[in-house]
Structure formats: C-alpha cells, structure tokens
Amino acid sequence: MFTAIKKGRLLTGLVAVGAVVALAGCASGDPLDTSSTSGGDAAEGGAIVIGSQAYYSNEIIAEIYAQALEANDIEVERQFNIGQRDAYLPALESGEVQLFPEYTGNLLQYYDPETTAKTSDDVYAALAGALPEGLEVLDQAPATDQDSYNVTKEFSEANGVTSLSDLASVTTPLTLGGNSELQTRPYGPEGLLATYGVTVGFTPIEDSGGPLTLQALKDDQVQLVNIYSADPNIAAAGLVTLEDPEGLFLASNVVPLINTDAATPEVSDVINKVSAALTAEDLVELNSQSQNDQESADTIAKNWLEKVALF
C-alpha cells in the first residue's frame, strides 16, 4: 500500500511565486540556488530534486513523482513553479534540478524546431536523439497534454469552423491568445500561416489557458486561444477544439526528463511505473480536481497513487 507522504516543501505559495519573479529579475533570488534554502544540505546528501513548471497540471505530475519516490524510501526535494523551459532546462543540465515532468512534442521542438516527427512513437524516438548530453527521458506515459487551438461554440457555428484549415475562409480579422512565448513557437502565428495559410494577430495572455484566457475569448478580445488538451475547462466552457489535419501540433505525451546522473535503476523503475499507469483520462480528471474542486496538488497526487496501488 502507498505510505503517508513526507512533508516539507521547499517552495510554497508566496515563496514560489516570488522565486519565479526573482529568477527573471536577478541572480540573487534564483529559486534554483539550493544553497540559499534550508534544503541545500539534503540535496548534497543525495536527495533527488524534482521541479515543475508554473502550471498546475505539471505540478500535480511532479508531486506524483515525488510521492512515488518517497513511498519507495528515496529522498526528494521539491523545486516547483520554476517557470518555462528557458528557466528550468539549464538547471536540469547543470544538475541543480534532476527530474522534471515534460511533454514530448513541445520538448522536441524546443531542441529541434525543424523536426518532421509527428506521431507519438516517432516524436519519442526523435526526442531521445535531440537531447543534450547529460539529459535523458524515461518511459513516456499514455497521458497527453498538448497545445490545442480552441474557439467558442458560437464562433464555430457562425463561421463554419471545426478545423484549423477552415480558418482560412473566415473574412473577419482573427487574433490568437496565449502565453507570450507562443508568439515565437513553431505552431504559433507563423506556423498557422505556413501550414494553413491563416493570418492572425497575437495577444499575450499569461495564464496558460486559464480564466483570463477564457474571459478574453468570451469577450471576443481574441477569437482563437491555445489551451492544453487535458484542461477540463475546454469541456466545461463548451469550447470547440479545432482539428489539426496537417499536424501543426506534434504528439505530446507526458514524459519524465531526468539528469543522467540521477537516473539510477531504483529511480527509473519507480518513475516508469508511474508513467505506465498515467492515462489521458486520468490527467483530465486530476486537472479537474485541481481547477474545479480546488484540491491541492499533494492531495490529488496522494489519492491517485492510492487508487492505482503501484507501491
């Protein structure tokens, strides 16, 4: 049976938020500087440092990793809510952070923007060869959480739009909303133009498809938004996810990214068992518990691990 979790997060609430802001502004506030936290000595003693993006779903998966390792007597430290790839990938390469939930398609495009891989298996295989020395991926999960473009039901019906290819026939101006980095991603405005012949403006909305994004869509400030496919609010808000027949978005399965020095057989075995059990349906449900039921990441992770009874 799954044992009780250990307490003592390094970053919680305001501290985590402040650390993310400090990371962007000055080196002295770097949340990855373990020497400035009470957990630095533990890391030197062999704890595996697990990170997460500043994204609630990613934090849930990171918490599942942490509790699964703790249930197998492997000491961990949590460095959650670090931010986006430009912040945490250098930390993974240096070993300041050692284990991180990632997404195969987006991670592959980060390292190889010109990749032609599309399917889940092809993307996973290509990713293994694209990673820099010192990083590797463990087994990918059946769970997926990839970018998707969504419109309101009203917009879809009024314009006959159910696919990204249909956007080319819309005669009114279109504006895409999403996190600011979307503007330069291969599947952003330039990708829409190159793949589907669709020209869009862009409005940055920095909440990863959250309530600000939904409100901007509802208010017609933007007509098209990027929301991760495992977000329960796509269904709750009655949005229409546009089909992607040309494969603008790569398959993006949840995958553990690990510093090679931390990829011991014991750690890899535990995390691979977690990956094998995490389904797409599970991830939507876990996200719903966070967003709709307001459960904490540690409670959601604990309950899921008890349900799947891996350990």
C-alpha positions, 0 to 999 in steps of 0.5 A: 500500500502507498505510505503517508507522504513526507512533508516539507516543501521547499517552495510554497505559495508566496515563496514560489511565486516570488522565486519565479519573479526573482529568477527573471529579475536577478541572480540573487533570488534564483529559486534554483540556488539550493544553497540559499534554502534550508534544503541545500544540505539534503540535496548534497546528501543525495536527495533527488530534486524534482521541479515543475513548471508554473502550471498546475497540471505539471505540478500535480505530475511532479508531486506524483513523482515525488510521492512515488519516490518517497513511498519507495524510501528515496529522498526528494526535494521539491523545486516547483513553479520554476517557470518555462523551459528557458528557466528550468532546462539549464538547471536540469543540465547543470544538475541543480534540478534532476527530474522534471515532468515534460511533454514530448512534442513541445520538448522536441521542438524546443531542441529541434524546431525543424523536426518532421516527427509527428506521431507519438512513437516517432516524436519519442524516438526523435526526442531521445536523439535531440537531447543534450548530453547529460539529459535523458527521458524515461518511459513516456506515459499514455497521458497527453497534454498538448497545445490545442487551438480552441474557439467558442461554440458560437464562433464555430457555428457562425463561421463554419469552423471545426478545423484549423484549415477552415480558418482560412475562409473566415473574412473577419480579422482573427487574433490568437491568445496565449502565453507570450512565448507562443508568439515565437513557437513553431505552431504559433502565428507563423506556423498557422500561416505556413501550414494553413495559410491563416493570418492572425494577430497575437495577444499575450495572455499569461495564464496558460489557458486559464480564466483570463484566457477564457474571459478574453475569448468570451469577450471576443478580445481574441477569437482563437486561444491555445489551451492544453488538451487535458484542461477540463475547462475546454469541456466545461466552457463548451469550447470547440477544439479545432482539428489539426489535419496537417499536424501543426501540433506534434504528439505530446505525451507526458514524459519524465526528463531526468539528469543522467546522473540521477537516473539510477535503476531504483529511480527509473523503475519507480518513475516508469511505473508511474508513467505506465499507469498515467492515462489521458483520462486520468490527467483530465480528471486530476486537472479537474480536481485541481481547477474545479474542486480546488484540491491541492496538488499533494492531495490529488497526487496522494489519492491517485497513487492510492487508487492505482496501488503501484507501491 
